[in-house]
Structure formats: structure tokens, C-alpha cells
Amino acid sequence: MTSLSVEMLAADAVEPITSAGNAQLGIAVLAGIAVIVLLITKLKMHAFLALTIGSLALGSFAGANPAKTITSFTTGLGSTVASVGVLIALGAILGKLLADSGGADQIVDTILAKASGRAMPWAMVLIASIIGLPLFFEVGIVLMIPVVLLVAKRGNYSLMRIGIPALAGLSVMHGLIPPHPGPLVAIDALGANLGVTLALGVLVAIPTVIIAGPVFSRYAARWVDIEAPEKMIPQRPSEDLDRRPNFGATLATILLPVVLMLVKALVDIVVDDPENHVQRVTDVIGSPLIALLAAVLVGMFTLGRAAGFTKGRITSTVEKSLAPIAGILLIVGAGGGFKQTLIDAGVGQMILDFSENWSIPALLLGWLIAVAIRLATGSATVATISAAGLVAPLAADMSTSHAALLVLAVGAGSLFFSHVNDAGFWLVKEYFGMDVPQTIKTWSVMETIISVVSLAFILLLSLVL
């Protein structure tokens, strides 16, 4: 999962970097993924180097010009870092301000006082779902990470018991609920009604997020019993603070980007006129970059100054926040480079070619096509866009409710089994301090549960409506 600009770039039609047939290309994909997994798990190579080598190996196996393979990889890396990287950096600054000012302590203390024991995973999935409603997945991650890690540490919870519900809430919102880019594009491609899709999406999302979040987290915590990584936990300030921000101001600062993006989404739906002055303003202030930047600037006052920080102390806090994320940026960027190499090699078109003659029900067909493209390219939105375009003719004679369900089926398929070609996989792995097998047993399985469970509820609704 990458942000909208990267997804749209990947979705654009490109000249394939190789003329290899589908059989050779399929073998190349499997070989490239195998190289990455073996380098990381067996040779203990850093993920950034493994992804770089795996991308070059993929191009070689596919018979592509080495220069074109390098260009595809660097283009994908640059696009991912340019969009996701800035969001991660701003999120890290906000997280450091939260930690050093005592604001994160205030939120965690309040949460632990209000919810404990068995209620905590449910509290986390609720918070993540609310925060994730208008946000891109990556923005939700960087906002939730400090809270998740601190709650796990202070409450002595398994990281998976707290982290999986939060990830499930963010992921379900991303894949199924407008105004996220994937569902919006599918609604447009299939001519579905946005309001009906939103209503049915919520019906599907609620049981799905419960099963994939609090319920699955019980098993994930047994399979991968790890503690929050010390290097990623927001540290308490080295000196005692005379005061710290109050809960309301801290919560308002965290929710500021959520509100700005939600306002943008609502104005886009209600006004729907790119030339309208109000919509032009909200398009700017509701963009992920500006929304998070605004939260950082506001946080300097509501968090830093409220804790008695001098201007120099605030500057020092910002500087210290950026060093720990350098490795994450490189790994996530390389994941985007590998994904772009797959797409430029023509993997998406290969999947579409295979699926043209499938004779199965429309809802299941849309889901399967999205699954295949997701597995091959690692991109949820590319999978949604491609699958929606392919099954669009089938929606012409559908009822309003079934067209909406087709949108949801495609979105559900786009979430299936995130693995090493998805930048989101590496984002979760690094933030939670897991190795590749642990990430597959938790994050990848959770994504698969979301995809399959949501499809089951979609098919049930199709029988009723």
C-alpha cells in the first residue's frame, strides 16, 4: 500500500521494459520474490539491499534491458520516498513532540485508565478505525505507532495484541470505505452509487474488522510473542517536566490532520466542482502533506510550548526525530522500487490476459482478479483500478446495490496477502521490529483474513439484497 500519488503513477499505462511472454514473466516474478526472501532470511542481508538485488534479478530473469530495469526501480523508489517518505518524516516529528512533551504519556495514561485487559484491543481497533476513515494507510500508521507502542509497553501487553487491531482498523478503512482512493476509483469505473457503497461498506467493515482485529490478535500474539522494539518506542523526556500538555489539546493535535482530510473528502463529495473556491482551498489543506505539516506546526505550540520548551529545545526535538527513520525510508522506498519494476515489466497486464476468459460470478471474478494483481504487484490501488476496469461491463446491468457490492468485492481482493513486494509490508515490519517470517504470520495473514472475510459478507449481502 502506498499513497495516492504513487498508486496513480503505477496505474498509468507504461511501455513494458521487456517483451517476455507470460510464462517467462511469471517465472521471473516468482524468482525475484524468492531472491528477496532468501537474501533476508538465509543470508541476513539488509532489506534495502535485498530488495534492490531482487529487482535487478527480476529484470534479468524477464530478459529486460538492465538500464530499463534500473530506471524502473529508481523511479519507483523516488516516487515512494517523495510521497510516503515525507509523511513518515512529518509523523516522526509529531511523534517525537508527543513523546518529549509528555503528550503521549497523557494519552496513554488516559487510555489505560479508561480501558484495560480484554477491552484494550477493542479500544485500539475503534480508535484506529476512526483515525483511518479519512487518512491514507501510511498517515494512519505514523499517527498510531507512538500510541500503540506506548500502550503495549506501559500496559505490559503483547505488541500483536495491541498492534493487530490498530492495523486492521486502518487497513479495512483503506480498502473498503470511500473516500479512500481505491474505492472512489472503483465507484467511478463501475458507475456505482457512492452513498450506497459507503453504507454497505460500513456493514461489511464492522464484522470484518472485529474478526481480523481483536479476534485474530489473540492468535497472532501466540504465534509472534514480541515486545515493542525499544528503538521505536517514544522515550520519556530525559528530565522531569514541570508540566505537560492536557489531554484535550494533545488529542486535538493528533486529530487535526484527520479532521482536515475528512473536511476535504466531504467537500469533494458535496460540492464536486474543481473550480469552486471552497473545494480548491480544502483540496490544499486536506492533502496529506499539508494536513500533517499543520499538525506538526500546531504541535510545536500545543505540545512543545505547553510543556515549557524553548525554541532551541523544539528545534533539537525535531532534529532528533529524523535520524531513527532513515532505515525505514530506504526500505519502504526500495519496496516501492520493486513494485514499480513488477508493474513496468507488464505483470498487471499478464494477470488481466489470464483472467479474460474466466466464466464465474461477477462478484467472485472481481475479487479474484484484484487478488491476482495484488499478489503480483503489491499495490492495493493498482489492483482495484485494474480489476474495476476489467469487470466494468458487468456492472452495466446490475442493480444499484449489486454494483456497490462489486466495488466492495474488488476492494476486498486488493487487500489479499501483502508480502515482500508491498511497501506497506516493510513499513509494518520495521515499525514493529519483526523479521520477515514474523511479519508474514501476522500482518500478511491479517490482510488475508480481511480480504476473505469481507468477501464472505459481501456474498451474503448479495443473496439478501
N, C-alpha and C positions, 0 to 999 in steps of 0.2 A: 504494500500500500504506500503510495507516495502522494504528494499533494497535487492539487488540480492542474497546475501548470505543467508538471512533469507528466501526468497522465495524458493530458491533451496532446502534448508533444509526441508521446509514444503512440497515440492513437492516429496521428496523421499518417497519410499514405506515404511510404518511403520506397525508394528503389532498393530491392533486396541486395545485400552485399555478396550474395552467392547465387549461382544458378543450379545448385544441387537439387536433386529430386527429393520427394517427400521421404522416401526410405532413408536416404543418406542423411537428410536433415534430422529425422527422428533419432537416428543413431548418434548424431553429433550432439544433440541436446542431452541425451542420457549420458554420453561420455563426458561432456562438460560438467554436468552436475556431479558425476562420480568423482572427477578430478578434484573438485572443490571439497567434497565431503572427505575424501581420503587424505588430502593435504592437511585438513584441520584436525581430523580425528586421529589419524595414524602418525603423521609427522609433526603434529602440534604446531603447524605453521600459523602465523597470524592471519586472521580472516581477511584483512585487506589484501595481503599478498596472494592468498589462496583464490580470492575472487578475481583478482587481476589475471593470474595464471589460467584459471578456469575459463575466463572469457576468451583469452587467446587460444586456448585449446579447442574451445567450441568452434571458433572461426576456422582453425586448421582442419578439424575433422569434417567440417562442412565444405571444405575446399574454397573458402573465401580468400580474397586478396588480403594479405596481412595488414596492409596500410588501411584498408577499409574497415577491418576488424578493430584496429586501434582507434580509428576515428569514431566508430560507433561506441566503443567503450568509454572514451574520454568525453564524448558528447553526453552520454547518459550520466556519467559521474558528475560532470559540470552542472547539468540541469538539476540533478538531485540535490547537490550541495547548495546550489544557488537558491533553491526554494526551501527544501526541508532543512538545510543547514542553518539558514538564518533563523528559522523558527526554533530550532534546537538551541541556538545560541541565546536568543531572547528568553526562552524558557529557563535556561540555566541561570541567567542573570536574575530573573524573577525568583527562582528557587533559592538562590543564594541570599537575596534580600529577605526572603521569607525566613530563612534559617537564622541568619546573623542578627536580625532584628528581634527574634523571638516570636514572630508572627506564626511560623509553622508550629512552634510549641503550643501557641494559643489554640490553634485549630485542632491539633491532635489531642490536647488535653480536654477540649470540649467534646470531641467525638468519643473519646474513651469514657468520658463521664456520662454521656447520653446513651451510648451503645456499647455492649461488651459481650464477650462469649459468643454464643451462636448467632447473635444479632449482628455482629460486626461485618461478616461477608455481605449480608443483605443491605447494610448501610452503605457499604462501598459500591455495590452494583447500582444502588439508587443514585448516589452522588455522581458516579461516572456516566450514567445514562443521561442525567440532566445536563451535565457539563458537555457531554458528547453530542447533544442534539444539534447544535449549530456548527460544531467545530470539525475540522479535519482531524483524522485519527492522530497525526503527529502532534498537533497542538494540544489535543486532549491528554496525550501521553506526558508531554513536558509539564503540563499543569498538575496532573495527578501524581506523578512519580514522587515528589517530596512527601506528600501526604501518605501515600501507600507505604513507602519505606519507613517513615517515622511511626506510623500506626503499628506496623509489623514489629518494629524494634521495641517500642515502648510497651506495647501490649503483649509482647512475647508470643506473637502468632507466627505460624509458618508463613513464609513470604507468598507461597502459592495460594494459601487460604484467603489472603487479602488481595493479592495481585490479580489472580484469575477473574474474580468477579468484576474488578475495575476494567480489565482488558475486554471482558465480554460485553460490558455495557457500552464501551467506546466502539467496539467492532460492529455490534448489531446496529447501532445508530448509523455507522458509516455505510453499511451495505444495504440496508432496507428502508431507511427513513429519509424522505426529502426534508431539507434542501441540500443534502449531500450530492456531490456532482454525478456519481454513478446513477442513482435513482432518477435524478432530474433528466439526464440524457436519455435514459430508457423510457421515461414517461413521454418525452417529446418524440422519440423514434417510433413508439408504438401507438401514439395518439391516445394515451390513457388520461383519465381524469386525475388531476393532482390531489384533490381533496379526498376522493375515494381511495386512491393509492395510499395516502397518508393514514387514513382511518384503518384500512386493512393492514397496513404495515405495522401500526401500533398493536393491533390484535395479534399479529404473528410474533412481534418482537417481545412482548411481555413473557409468554411461556418459554420462548427460546432463550432469552437472557437468564431466566431463572435456572433452566436446566444446564446451560453452558457455563453459568457463573457460579452461584453459591453451591449448587448440587455437584457439579463436576469438580469444583475446587477441593472437595473432600478427598477425592481420589488422586488429584494432581498433587496434593500435599503429601500423600503417602508415597507416590512414585518418585517425586523430587522434593526431598525434605531439606530445604536450604534456608539459610538466614539471609536477611537483607545485606548486600555487599557493603562493607564499611566505606569503601571509596566513593560510593554513590549516595550514602546517607547524608542528608544535610546535617552538618555538625553544629552542636551548640556553640554559641559565641565563647571565645576564649576567656572573656572577662564577664563578671556578673553585670547585668544591665540594671540601671535604676528603674527603668520602666520598659514596657513592651506594648506593641500596638494592641488595641482592643479587638475582640473577636469580630465585631461588625465591620470595622474598617479593613481588617485583613481579608475577610470573606468577600467584601465588595471589590477589593483589588483583584482577587483571583477571578471573580465572576465578570469583571469588566469586559475582557475580550469575548466572553460568552454572550453577553448582552449585545455588544456591538455587532457581532456576526449574526445574531438572531434578528436584530433590527434590520440588517441588510437583507436577510432572507425573506422576511415578511414584506418589506417594501418591494423587493423584486417580484413577489407573488401578487401583491395587491395593485401596485402601480403598473408594472410590466411595460415601461416606456424608457428605453435607454437615454432619450433626450430630456426626460424630466429632471428638473434641477435637484429635487429631493433624492431621487434614485441615484443620480450621479454622485451626490455627497455621500450617501450611505454605501455606495459601491467602494468608495475610497476608505472611509473609516471602518467599514466592516470587513475589509480584506484581512487575511491572517497576519500579514506583516504589520500593518498599521495598528490592528487591534492589540496584538501582543506588545508592540512598541509603546502604545499608550499605557498599557498596564505597567510596564517597566518604569516609565516616567512618573506615573501616578504613585507607584510603589516607593519611589525614592522619597516621597513626602509622607505618604500614609504609613509606610513601614520604617524606612531609614530615619527620617527626621523625627517620627513619633517615638523612636527608641533612643533619641538623643544623639544620633550620628552626626558628625561634622561632614562637610563637603568632601574633605580628604578621605574620611572613612568610607563614605559611599563609593567614591572612585576606586578605592582599594578593594572593596567588596565586589565590584563589577569585574575588576581585573582578575581576581582570584577565581571567579566563577567560570571563566572561559577555558583555563588550562585542562581541567579534567575531561572535557568533551571532545578534545582533538581526535582521540582514537575512535570515538563513536562516529564523528563526522566522516572520517575516512572509510570506515567500514560500511556505513549506510550509503555513502557515495559510490563505493565500489559495487554494492548490491544494485544500485541504480544503473551502473555501467553494464553489469552482466545482463540485467533485464533488457536494456536497450540493444545489446548485441543480439539477444534472442529475437527481439522484435524485428530488427533490421535484417536478420537472416531469413525472415519470412515465416517464422514459426506460427504466428497467428493465422496467416493465410493457409498454411498447411492444415491446421485444425479445421478451418472453415471448409476446405476442399473435402476432407474426410466426412464431414457432417452433412453434406448437401443431400445425400440420398437416404438419410435415416427416416424411417416411417414409424414414428412413435408419437404419443400425445404431445400437444404443443407445450404445455407447462413443463413436462419432463424433458422435452427436446431443448427448450431454452436453458434449463438448468444444466443439462449435460454439456451443451456447447460452451457455456460460461465456465464450467468446471475444467474442461479440456484446455481452454485458452488460459485460465488462471494457473493451472499446473505448468503450462509451457512457458508463460511469460512472466508470471509472478505479479502481474498487475491486476488489481480488482476492477479498476475503472476501464482499462482496456478490454478486459473480459466482458464487462457489462455492455460497453459500447458495441463491440463486435457481435456479441450474441444477440443483442436487441436489434441490430441492423439485419441480421440473418433471418430472424423469426418475425420481423415486422409485417410481412404479407399475411401471416397467420392471424394477426390481430384485427385485420380489416373487418371480418365478420363476427367478431367477438362482442359479447355484451360489455357494458362499462365495468362491471365487477371482475369479469374474467380477463379483460385487458389489464386491469390493475394487478390481478394475481400473476399475470405473465411477467409484468415488470418485477414483481417481488421474487418470482422464480429465478429470473436472470440474476437479480441482485444476490440471492442466496447462493447460487452457483459460483458467483465471483469471489466468495469468501472461502472456498474449499481449500483445505490443507496448504496453508502458507508454508513455504520451505526456503531453501537457500537462494532462490532467485528473486525473493521478495525483500526489498529494503526494510520493510516492517519487521521481518523475521530477525534481522540483525539489530534493529533498534531495541526490540524486546530483550533479545539475548544479552546485549551489553548493559542495558539499564538494570536488569535483574541478576546480572552476574552468573549466567548459566553457560554451560558448554552446549555444543550443537545437539547431541542426543537428548539432553535435558529440555532444550527448547522445543524439540520435535514432540517429546512426550507430554508437554504442557501446552504451549502456545499453538503448535500445529494441530494437535488433537482437539483443542478447544475450538479453533476455527472450523474444523471438520464437523464437529458437533453442531455448531451454529448453522452451518450450511445444510446438513441433513435434517436436523430437527425443524428448521424453518420450512424446508421443502415439505415435510410431512404435514405441518399445519396448513400450508398453502393448498396442498392437495385435498385436505379435509374441508377447507373452506370452499373449494371448487365443487364439492359434492353437495354442499348446503345451499350455496348462492345460485 
